[in-house]
Amino acid sequence: MATEPLPPQKTASADRGAPVTAPEDAVPAAGSTGEPLVRFDKVVKRYGDHVVLDQLDFTVDRGEHVTLIGPSGSGKTTILRLLMTLEKVSDGVIWVNGSPLSHVRTPGGALKPAGEKELRESRKKIGMVFQQFNLFPNMKVLQNITEAPISVLGKDREEAETRARELLDLVGLAGKVDAHPSQLSGGQQQRVAIARALAMEPEILLLDEVTSALDPELVAGVLELLGDIARNTDITMLCVTHEMNFARDVSEKVLMFDAGRVVESGTPEKIFSDPSHERTREFLDAVL
């Protein structure tokens, strides 16, 4: 899918806190028909003099499953952390459903970096499953899943627990409601983490190398679960993985990253069978 950049607009560094000028014709209306769910518009992320993402432009449509591949250090996980508002953009704007993700509009129509209150609101739209499971060790499985829906979304306990039990059944852990994380295998803990992310009813699910911390014999089960979720729900998914067969099976679009830029974008069939860019061919030769 070709990415059509927004018309030129002034952007300013979120690190500097300066407002961003966003002309009306450059800004998608929130929820407008035909707009991508996610749009990276000339996004830059730097740490000091080191540029991790360099004028990044790409889009993700609603319900689309997109996999980010490329060598370590190419910026893939940084993209997910920016979407989760765990990091702030240095320049550019990320749009989600037509609204700026980590910026707010001033009365004059410019954009300025959002405060923590606005960022917390933005996070409600997005769920993330990390490489490490990040479960609360002092909480039983059920509470690990219900804590955020109750405290963040304001759900009542009965509703949250009913949904949590449904999700535990979905991930094959209906009998582990009262277990503590320490009583679960790595694969089971990752399944709980997936259920916890889904319990927040996100528009977008981010998956960051979710099998990298697992023993090899546990990987297939977690990938099968994620494949089932991709095939049987309409949730939008962005996945960073080195599991190329998984990327081929669940993705509608694959983005090849190198040095903070999209080197190549296309269907799994195109990227894995007939890549156009030499850097993509080199990477796939090394990992397949």
Helices and strands as residue ranges (DSSP letters): G 24-26, E 38-47, E 50-60, E 65-69, H 76-83, E 91-96, E 99-100, E 103-105, E 111-113, H 116-123, E 126-129, H 141-151, H 157-170, G 174-176, G 181-183, H 186-199, E 204-208, H 216-232, E 236-240, H 244-250, E 253-258, E 261-266, H 268-273, H 278-287
